[in-house]
Amino acid sequence: MTIETKIMKVKINGIEEIIEYKTDLYFGDIQEIKKKTYKAKNPFEVEFDSELYQRMIMEKAIVKAPFLPTDYTAIYKLDGDVVTEILTVLMDTFPLERYFRPLQKMLKKVEETLTQ
């Protein structure tokens, strides 16, 4: 299976740079992201690490950039507006509900059963 990519342009230190990113992820990548970012003891006790979700999406989705998507030291030194611009595009491409909808439905059924 070939995953399509798109390109976004951002200015880093006044220079226009190209960032190429995937428009979809492999199922294994999605499962890894869910496993590492979402913890639920039960439908009433849920923890979600949104910062880790964003970082993992950057790692998995960015194909080409003027920085390594796994080098958080370099990313943390980028202008905040640049990173926000990149994350906005990636979060539009990979919204939470896209991957967590099946889990939401399952937990809702469990919650309904527990509250009856």
C-alpha positions as a Markdown table, in Angstrom:
| # | Residue | x | y | z |
|---|---|---|---|---|
| 1 | Met | 0.0 | 0.0 | 0.0 |
| 2 | Thr | 1.3 | 3.4 | -0.9 |
| 3 | Ile | 0.4 | 6.3 | 1.3 |
| 4 | Glu | 0.0 | 9.7 | -0.4 |
| 5 | Thr | 1.9 | 12.7 | 0.8 |
| 6 | Lys | 1.3 | 16.4 | 0.7 |
| 7 | Ile | 3.6 | 19.4 | 1.0 |
| 8 | Met | 3.3 | 22.4 | 3.2 |
| 9 | Lys | 5.6 | 25.5 | 3.1 |
| 10 | Val | 6.7 | 27.2 | 6.3 |
| 11 | Lys | 9.2 | 30.0 | 6.9 |
| 12 | Ile | 12.0 | 28.9 | 9.3 |
| 13 | Asn | 14.4 | 31.7 | 10.2 |
| 14 | Gly | 13.1 | 33.7 | 7.2 |
| 15 | Ile | 13.7 | 30.9 | 4.7 |
| 16 | Glu | 10.8 | 29.1 | 3.0 |
| 17 | Glu | 11.1 | 25.4 | 3.8 |
| 18 | Ile | 9.1 | 22.5 | 2.5 |
| 19 | Ile | 7.6 | 19.9 | 4.8 |
| 20 | Glu | 6.3 | 16.7 | 3.2 |
| 21 | Tyr | 3.9 | 14.7 | 5.3 |
| 22 | Lys | 1.7 | 11.6 | 4.9 |
| 23 | Thr | -2.0 | 11.9 | 4.5 |
| 24 | Asp | -2.6 | 8.5 | 6.2 |
| 25 | Leu | -0.8 | 6.2 | 8.6 |
| 26 | Tyr | -0.4 | 2.5 | 8.7 |
| 27 | Phe | -2.6 | 0.6 | 11.1 |
| 28 | Gly | 0.3 | -0.4 | 13.3 |
| 29 | Asp | 1.4 | 3.2 | 13.7 |
| 30 | Ile | -2.2 | 4.1 | 14.7 |
| 31 | Gln | -2.3 | 1.3 | 17.3 |
| 32 | Glu | 1.0 | 2.4 | 18.7 |
| 33 | Ile | -0.1 | 6.0 | 19.1 |
| 34 | Lys | -3.3 | 5.0 | 20.8 |
| 35 | Lys | -1.6 | 2.6 | 23.1 |
| 36 | Lys | 1.0 | 5.2 | 24.2 |
| 37 | Thr | -1.3 | 8.2 | 24.5 |
| 38 | Tyr | -4.6 | 6.8 | 25.9 |
| 39 | Lys | -5.1 | 5.1 | 29.2 |
| 40 | Ala | -8.5 | 4.1 | 30.5 |
| 41 | Lys | -9.0 | 2.0 | 33.7 |
| 42 | Asn | -12.7 | 2.3 | 33.0 |
| 43 | Pro | -15.0 | 4.8 | 31.1 |
| 44 | Phe | -14.9 | 7.1 | 34.1 |
| 45 | Glu | -11.1 | 7.2 | 34.5 |
| 46 | Val | -9.5 | 8.3 | 31.3 |
| 47 | Glu | -6.1 | 9.8 | 30.7 |
| 48 | Phe | -5.0 | 11.2 | 27.4 |
| 49 | Asp | -1.6 | 12.7 | 26.7 |
| 50 | Ser | -2.2 | 15.3 | 23.9 |
| 51 | Glu | 1.4 | 16.5 | 23.8 |
| 52 | Leu | 2.6 | 13.0 | 23.2 |
| 53 | Tyr | -0.1 | 12.5 | 20.6 |
| 54 | Gln | 1.1 | 15.5 | 18.7 |
| 55 | Arg | 4.7 | 14.5 | 18.9 |
| 56 | Met | 4.0 | 11.0 | 17.7 |
| 57 | Ile | 1.9 | 12.2 | 14.8 |
| 58 | Met | 4.9 | 14.4 | 13.8 |
| 59 | Glu | 7.2 | 11.4 | 14.0 |
| 60 | Lys | 5.0 | 9.1 | 12.0 |
| 61 | Ala | 3.6 | 11.6 | 9.4 |
| 62 | Ile | 6.5 | 13.9 | 8.5 |
| 63 | Val | 8.5 | 12.4 | 5.6 |
| 64 | Lys | 10.8 | 15.3 | 4.8 |
| 65 | Ala | 11.6 | 18.4 | 6.7 |
| 66 | Pro | 14.6 | 20.6 | 7.5 |
| 67 | Phe | 14.6 | 19.0 | 11.0 |
| 68 | Leu | 14.3 | 15.4 | 12.2 |
| 69 | Pro | 10.7 | 14.9 | 13.5 |
| 70 | Thr | 12.2 | 12.8 | 16.3 |
| 71 | Asp | 14.7 | 15.5 | 17.4 |
| 72 | Tyr | 12.7 | 17.3 | 20.1 |
| 73 | Thr | 15.6 | 19.5 | 21.0 |
| 74 | Ala | 15.6 | 21.0 | 17.5 |
| 75 | Ile | 11.8 | 21.2 | 17.4 |
| 76 | Tyr | 11.6 | 22.9 | 20.7 |
| 77 | Lys | 14.1 | 25.5 | 19.4 |
| 78 | Leu | 11.9 | 26.4 | 16.4 |
| 79 | Asp | 9.7 | 29.5 | 16.5 |
| 80 | Gly | 6.4 | 28.7 | 18.2 |
| 81 | Asp | 4.4 | 30.0 | 15.3 |
| 82 | Val | 6.1 | 27.6 | 12.9 |
| 83 | Val | 5.5 | 24.6 | 15.1 |
| 84 | Thr | 1.9 | 25.7 | 15.6 |
| 85 | Glu | 1.4 | 26.0 | 11.9 |
| 86 | Ile | 2.8 | 22.5 | 11.3 |
| 87 | Leu | 0.8 | 21.0 | 14.1 |
| 88 | Thr | -2.4 | 22.7 | 12.8 |
| 89 | Val | -2.0 | 21.1 | 9.4 |
| 90 | Leu | -1.2 | 17.7 | 11.0 |
| 91 | Met | -4.1 | 17.8 | 13.5 |
| 92 | Asp | -6.4 | 18.7 | 10.6 |
| 93 | Thr | -5.1 | 15.7 | 8.7 |
| 94 | Phe | -5.1 | 13.4 | 11.8 |
| 95 | Pro | -7.9 | 14.5 | 14.1 |
| 96 | Leu | -8.4 | 12.6 | 17.3 |
| 97 | Glu | -11.9 | 11.5 | 16.4 |
| 98 | Arg | -10.6 | 9.8 | 13.2 |
| 99 | Tyr | -8.7 | 7.2 | 15.3 |
| 100 | Phe | -10.5 | 7.2 | 18.6 |
| 101 | Arg | -14.1 | 6.9 | 17.3 |
| 102 | Pro | -14.2 | 3.0 | 17.6 |
| 103 | Leu | -12.8 | 3.2 | 21.1 |
| 104 | Gln | -15.3 | 5.9 | 22.1 |
| 105 | Lys | -18.2 | 3.7 | 20.9 |
| 106 | Met | -16.9 | 0.8 | 22.8 |
| 107 | Leu | -16.4 | 2.8 | 26.0 |
| 108 | Lys | -19.9 | 4.3 | 25.7 |
| 109 | Lys | -21.4 | 0.9 | 25.6 |
| 110 | Val | -19.5 | -0.2 | 28.7 |
| 111 | Glu | -20.5 | 3.1 | 30.4 |
| 112 | Glu | -24.2 | 2.5 | 29.5 |
| 113 | Thr | -24.0 | -1.1 | 30.9 |
| 114 | Leu | -22.3 | 0.1 | 34.1 |
| 115 | Thr | -24.9 | 2.9 | 34.7 |
| 116 | Gln | -28.0 | 0.7 | 34.2 |
